[in-house]
Amino acid sequence: MIVIKELIPGELGARSGLLPGDRVVSINGSETADILDFQVQSAEEDLCFEIEREGELYEVEIERSFGESFGIEFEDLRLRSCNNKCVFCFIHQMPSGLRKSLYFEDDDFRLSFLHGSYVTLTNVKERDIARIVDQGLTPQYISVHATEAEVRLKMLGRKKATVDIIDRIKTLADGGIEMHTQVVVCPGWNDGVHLERTVADLRSFYPAVRSVALVPVGLTRFRDDLPDLTPVTPQISQSYLKLIDKWGQRFRDELGECFVYGADELFLISNRELPPASYYDAFPQLENGIGMVRSFLDTWDTEKRRIKDLSNSGVRFAIVTGELAARFMEPIVAELNDFDGIIADLIVVQNAFFGGGISVSGLLAGQDICQSIEKQACTYDGVLLPPNCVNGEGVTLDDMTVLQMSEQVAMPILVGEYDIANSICSFLQEKQGAHRGQGRQLSELGYYVGKQR
């Protein structure tokens, strides 16, 4: 059963007599275990809710028009935690003392469907797989890493065998579930012949398996007592991209799309030019960093002309970025400085918090950002942060709020958008911006972070 937390006055749920604290036991005779059950079961027009209220059971008859909102907010969904110890797991590479939610390792197929999170499918039972198929929870985003059982076992850090990922994928494919897969590539562990085998195995399930993303392992300085992993160097990155090019050409000829895509980091690490938007087909794994930079740059090219009409305001501001993004951010800042009345600086932040092996903007810590701003010895009218280094509660990975950062550097710090031209226009017009970001944390998505009961 699921518990109603709040109801919007005047919406269907409140009009039907439901109250905060009511427990939805079943809908039309089917047990309602979580929000996914509710969404599936409440799609009919004629509904009978079985409600538990103060220990008593009631039936509530509801007539719902197609698409009508219930206006119900439920209590937090309890997530399933991961039962693996992946050799590359970022959570195991974090320092102690951060907020509790950052250490929770989720691995929940419901979150995969709802928010595109990647799951290993090692903690699901046959009834869960049947539920995915029966309820049509598609697409699913699956962390594969290797299709050979022994290699995958090693990658997942497991001592005992788990269900064969190929069997899981076959069952989902037979059930009409679309899948997008990911391989975190660790040099010497799951690349080479193992990667060739993985891609070939996944290709055999196309179009049910619709895409494969190859993501380079990220290594922090906090790897004491963890497996010895080799970083993805520019040379290694280039070798992976050559493989992706080879597969992409073949699959485009066979399937009409590349099927295998390299993460943006591979292009940036190797200093290779980013491919055009056509390379990414329908951008099947944009949130996984597959084509995000291309989308960002194309949006800038389309929207930057809006800044010209606002550029006579005589303002100096800075844009913060990580080391990896500096190469494509530098030309943007140069273009900004060509507009009349604008002085723009790029502040490239080295990630001392996690170590030099982590250079993406989304993992920047507040303390590193502040120190980099202070080193500039400039006074800015505003400083724009990347949207993914601050979560929806306005907090960085090291628990600094945007307001605290502003107070430390004695300058306005604002959170930008992925549409940076729009961010700059808003700043030039109103000298204002967001104090909350788009880095997602489980707690802000409405999930209970703790052990499953």
C-alpha positions in Angstrom: 0.0 0.0 0.0 1.0 3.6 -0.5 0.3 6.5 1.8 -1.2 9.9 0.7 1.0 12.8 1.9 -0.9 15.8 0.5 -3.8 16.6 -1.7 -4.3 19.6 -3.9 -7.6 21.3 -3.0 -10.2 21.1 -5.7 -8.4 18.3 -7.6 -10.0 14.9 -8.1 -8.4 13.2 -5.1 -9.6 15.9 -2.7 -13.1 16.0 -4.3 -13.4 12.3 -3.9 -13.0 12.5 -0.1 -9.5 11.2 0.2 -7.4 12.6 3.1 -3.7 12.9 4.0 -2.6 9.8 5.8 -5.0 7.5 3.9 -3.4 4.3 2.7 -4.3 3.1 -0.8 -4.5 -0.7 -0.4 -5.9 -1.6 -3.8 -7.5 -0.2 -6.9 -10.2 -2.2 -8.7 -9.2 -5.3 -6.7 -5.4 -5.1 -7.6 -3.0 -4.6 -4.7 -1.3 -1.2 -4.9 2.3 -1.5 -3.7 3.9 1.7 -5.0 3.5 4.7 -7.3 4.0 2.6 -10.4 1.1 0.3 -9.4 -1.0 3.4 -8.8 -0.2 4.9 -12.2 -1.0 1.7 -14.0 -4.1 0.8 -12.0 -5.7 4.3 -11.9 -5.7 4.7 -15.7 -9.3 3.5 -16.0 -12.3 5.9 -15.9 -14.3 3.9 -13.3 -12.2 3.3 -10.2 -12.8 1.6 -6.8 -10.1 2.6 -4.2 -9.8 0.4 -1.1 -8.6 2.8 1.6 -7.2 2.1 5.1 -7.9 5.0 7.4 -7.2 4.8 11.2 -7.3 1.0 11.1 -10.6 0.8 9.1 -11.1 -0.2 5.5 -13.2 1.9 3.2 -14.2 1.8 -0.5 -14.1 5.0 -2.5 -15.8 5.1 -5.9 -14.2 7.5 -8.3 -15.1 8.5 -11.9 -12.1 9.9 -13.7 -12.0 11.7 -17.0 -9.2 10.7 -19.4 -6.0 12.4 -18.4 -7.5 14.1 -15.3 -5.1 14.7 -12.5 -5.7 13.3 -9.0 -3.7 16.0 -7.3 -2.1 13.5 -4.9 1.4 13.5 -3.5 2.4 10.3 -1.9 4.9 9.6 0.9 8.4 8.7 -0.2 9.1 5.6 -2.2 11.5 3.2 -0.5 14.3 2.4 -2.9 16.1 -0.9 -3.4 19.8 -0.6 -2.6 22.5 -2.1 -4.7 23.9 -5.5 -3.7 27.1 -5.2 -5.8 30.5 -3.8 -5.0 31.5 -2.6 -8.5 35.2 -2.0 -8.9 34.6 1.4 -10.4 31.7 2.5 -8.2 32.0 6.3 -7.6 30.3 6.1 -4.2 33.1 3.9 -2.9 35.5 6.6 -4.0 34.0 9.5 -2.0 35.5 10.9 1.2 33.7 10.5 4.5 31.7 13.3 6.2 29.3 14.2 3.3 25.6 14.1 3.6 24.0 10.7 4.0 22.1 10.6 0.8 25.3 10.7 -1.3 26.3 7.3 0.0 23.1 5.5 -0.8 23.6 3.1 -3.7 20.3 2.7 -5.5 19.7 -0.1 -7.9 15.9 0.0 -8.5 14.2 -0.9 -11.8 11.3 1.5 -10.9 13.8 4.4 -10.8 15.1 3.2 -14.1 11.7 3.6 -15.7 10.7 6.8 -13.9 14.0 8.7 -14.2 16.4 6.8 -16.5 18.7 5.6 -13.8 20.9 2.7 -14.7 20.3 -0.7 -12.9 22.3 -3.9 -12.9 19.2 -6.2 -12.4 21.1 -8.3 -9.9 18.7 -7.6 -7.1 15.4 -8.4 -8.9 13.4 -11.6 -8.7 11.5 -13.3 -11.5 8.3 -11.6 -10.3 10.0 -8.2 -10.7 10.9 -9.0 -14.3 7.4 -10.2 -14.9 6.1 -7.0 -13.5 8.3 -4.9 -15.8 6.8 -6.8 -18.8 3.2 -7.0 -17.5 3.1 -3.2 -16.7 5.0 -2.2 -19.8 7.7 -0.4 -17.8 9.6 0.7 -20.8 12.3 1.8 -21.5 14.7 0.3 -19.0 18.3 1.6 -18.6 20.7 -1.3 -17.8 24.3 -1.3 -16.6 25.8 -4.2 -18.4 29.6 -3.6 -18.3 30.2 -7.1 -19.7 28.1 -9.9 -21.1 30.5 -12.7 -20.3 29.5 -14.0 -16.9 33.0 -14.2 -15.3 34.0 -10.8 -16.5 30.7 -9.2 -15.3 31.0 -10.9 -12.0 34.5 -9.4 -11.6 33.3 -6.0 -12.7 30.4 -6.1 -10.2 32.8 -7.1 -7.4 30.7 -10.2 -6.6 32.1 -13.4 -5.1 29.0 -15.5 -5.9 27.4 -15.9 -9.3 24.3 -13.9 -10.1 21.7 -14.2 -12.8 23.1 -14.1 -16.3 22.5 -10.6 -17.8 21.8 -12.1 -21.2 19.0 -14.2 -19.8 17.5 -11.0 -18.2 17.8 -9.1 -21.4 16.3 -11.9 -23.5 13.2 -12.1 -21.2 12.7 -8.3 -21.3 13.2 -8.3 -25.1 10.7 -11.1 -25.5 8.3 -9.1 -23.4 8.5 -6.0 -25.7 10.6 -3.9 -23.3 13.0 -1.4 -24.9 16.5 -1.2 -23.3 19.3 1.3 -23.3 22.5 -0.1 -22.0 25.7 1.2 -20.5 29.3 -0.1 -20.3 31.7 1.7 -17.9 34.9 0.9 -19.6 37.9 0.0 -17.4 41.2 -0.5 -19.2 42.4 -4.1 -18.9 39.2 -5.3 -17.2 36.3 -5.2 -19.7 37.8 -3.7 -22.9 39.5 -5.5 -25.8 38.0 -8.8 -26.7 35.6 -8.6 -23.8 34.2 -5.3 -25.1 33.9 -6.8 -28.6 31.9 -9.7 -27.2 29.7 -7.4 -25.2 28.8 -5.2 -28.1 28.2 -8.3 -30.4 25.9 -9.9 -27.7 23.9 -6.7 -27.2 23.6 -6.1 -31.0 21.9 -9.5 -31.3 18.9 -8.1 -29.3 18.4 -5.1 -31.5 15.9 -3.3 -31.7 14.9 -4.3 -28.1 18.3 -3.2 -27.0 18.3 0.1 -28.7 21.6 1.6 -27.7 24.9 1.0 -26.0 26.8 3.8 -24.3 30.5 3.5 -23.6 31.5 5.6 -20.6 35.1 5.9 -19.3 35.8 5.1 -15.7 36.3 8.0 -13.4 38.8 7.7 -10.6 39.1 9.9 -7.5 42.0 10.2 -5.0 40.0 8.2 -2.5 40.8 4.7 -3.7 42.6 3.2 -0.7 41.9 -0.5 -0.4 40.0 -0.5 -3.7 40.9 -2.5 -6.9 43.7 -1.1 -8.9 42.3 0.6 -12.0 44.0 2.3 -14.9 42.7 5.8 -15.9 41.5 6.4 -19.4 44.3 8.4 -21.0 44.0 10.4 -24.2 45.7 7.5 -26.1 43.3 4.9 -24.6 40.4 7.2 -25.3 41.4 7.5 -28.9 41.6 3.7 -29.3 38.0 3.4 -27.9 36.7 6.0 -30.3 38.3 4.2 -33.2 36.4 1.0 -32.2 33.2 3.0 -31.9 33.7 4.5 -35.3 34.2 1.0 -36.8 31.1 -0.3 -35.1 29.1 2.8 -35.9 29.7 2.6 -39.6 28.8 -1.0 -39.7 25.7 -0.7 -37.6 24.5 2.4 -39.5 24.7 0.4 -42.7 22.9 -2.6 -41.1 20.4 -0.9 -38.7 20.2 2.7 -39.9 21.7 4.1 -36.7 25.0 3.9 -34.9 23.7 1.8 -31.9 27.0 2.2 -30.1 27.9 5.7 -28.8 30.9 7.1 -27.0 30.4 9.4 -24.0 31.3 13.0 -24.4 34.2 12.5 -22.1 35.9 10.2 -24.6 36.0 13.0 -27.2 37.1 15.6 -24.7 39.8 13.5 -23.2 41.3 12.6 -26.6 41.0 16.2 -27.8 39.0 15.0 -30.7 36.4 17.2 -32.4 32.9 16.5 -31.2 30.7 14.8 -33.9 27.6 16.6 -35.4 24.1 16.0 -34.0 23.5 13.4 -36.8 26.0 11.1 -35.1 23.7 10.7 -32.1 20.6 9.8 -34.1 17.7 10.4 -31.7 20.0 11.2 -28.8 18.9 8.0 -26.9 21.2 8.5 -23.9 21.4 12.3 -23.6 21.2 12.3 -19.8 24.0 9.8 -19.7 26.3 12.3 -21.3 26.0 11.0 -24.8 25.7 14.1 -27.0 25.0 16.5 -24.2 27.9 18.7 -25.2 26.8 18.7 -28.9 23.3 19.7 -27.8 24.7 22.4 -25.6 26.8 23.9 -28.4 24.1 23.7 -31.0 21.7 25.5 -28.6 24.3 28.2 -28.1 24.8 28.7 -31.8 21.0 29.1 -32.2 20.3 31.3 -29.2 23.5 33.5 -28.8 22.1 36.2 -31.1 19.6 37.1 -28.3 22.5 38.5 -26.2 23.5 41.1 -28.8 20.5 43.3 -28.1 21.3 43.3 -24.4 25.0 43.6 -24.5 25.4 47.4 -23.9 24.8 47.1 -20.2 28.5 47.4 -19.1 28.7 44.2 -17.0 31.5 41.9 -16.0 30.7 38.3 -15.1 32.4 35.0 -15.0 31.4 31.5 -16.0 32.6 28.5 -14.0 33.5 25.2 -15.6 35.5 22.1 -15.0 38.8 21.2 -16.7 37.3 18.9 -19.2 34.7 21.4 -20.5 37.2 24.3 -20.8 38.1 23.5 -24.4 34.6 24.1 -25.7 33.8 26.8 -23.2 36.7 29.0 -24.2 35.3 29.9 -27.7 32.0 30.7 -26.2 33.5 33.2 -23.7 35.6 34.7 -26.5 32.3 35.3 -28.5 30.8 36.9 -25.4 33.6 39.4 -25.2 33.0 40.4 -28.8 29.6 41.8 -27.7 29.6 45.5 -26.8 29.5 46.2 -23.1 30.3 42.7 -21.9 33.5 41.5 -20.1 33.3 37.8 -19.5 35.9 35.5 -17.9 36.1 31.7 -17.8 37.1 30.3 -14.5 38.4 26.7 -14.9 38.2 24.9 -11.6 40.6 22.1 -10.8 38.9 19.4 -8.8 41.1 19.2 -5.7 38.2 17.8 -3.7 38.0 14.5 -5.6 41.4 14.7 -7.3 42.8 15.4 -10.7 41.2 12.2 -12.2 37.8 13.9 -11.9 37.5 16.8 -14.4 33.8 17.0 -15.2 31.8 20.1 -14.2 29.0 18.1 -12.5 31.4 16.9 -9.8 32.8 20.3 -8.8 32.8 21.0 -5.0 31.8 24.4 -3.6 35.1 24.9 -1.8 37.1 24.4 -5.0 34.8 26.8 -6.9 35.2 29.5 -4.2 38.9 29.2 -4.1 39.1 29.5 -7.9 36.9 32.6 -7.9 39.0 34.2 -5.1 42.2 33.6 -7.1 40.9 35.8 -9.9 41.2 38.9 -7.8 38.3 40.5 -9.7 35.0 41.8 -8.6 32.2 40.4 -10.8 28.6 41.5 -11.1 27.8 37.8 -11.1 29.3 34.3 -11.4 27.4 31.6 -13.3 27.8 28.0 -12.1 27.2 24.9 -14.2 23.7 23.6 -13.6 24.7 20.1 -12.7 27.1 20.9 -9.8 24.3 22.1 -7.6 21.3 20.0 -6.8 17.6 20.9 -6.7 17.9 22.0 -3.1 20.7 24.4 -4.0 23.5 22.4 -2.4 26.9 21.3 -3.8 28.5 17.9 -3.3 30.4 19.2 -0.3 27.2 20.7 1.3 27.7 24.4 0.5 24.7 26.4 -0.5 24.8 28.9 -3.3 24.1 31.6 -0.7 27.1 30.5 1.4 29.3 30.5 -1.6 28.2 34.1 -2.5 28.9 35.2 1.0 32.4 33.6 1.0 33.5 35.3 -2.2 31.4 38.5 -1.6 29.9 38.4 -5.0 26.6 37.1 -6.4 26.8 33.5 -7.5 24.0 32.1 -9.6 23.3 28.7 -11.2 23.1 28.7 -14.9 21.1 26.5 -17.3 22.1 24.1 -20.0 20.9 26.9 -22.4 23.7 29.2 -21.4 22.5 32.0 -23.7 19.2 32.1 -21.8 21.1 32.2 -18.5 23.2 35.1 -19.7 20.1 37.0 -21.1 18.3 36.6 -17.8 21.3 37.9 -15.9 21.8 40.9 -18.2 18.1 41.8 -18.0 17.5 41.3 -14.3 20.9 40.7 -12.7 19.3 37.6 -11.3 19.5 33.9 -11.7 18.7 30.6 -10.1 20.0 29.4 -6.7 19.0 25.8 -7.3 20.6 23.5 -9.9 19.7 20.4 -11.9 22.0 17.9 -10.2 19.6 15.2 -9.1 19.6 13.7 -5.7 17.4 10.8 -4.6 15.9 12.7 -1.6 14.8 15.6 -3.8 13.1 13.3 -6.2 10.9 12.0 -3.4 12.6 8.8 -2.5 13.3 7.4 0.9 17.1 6.9 1.3 17.6 4.0 3.7 17.2 0.3 3.9 14.3 -1.4 2.3 11.8 -2.8 4.8 
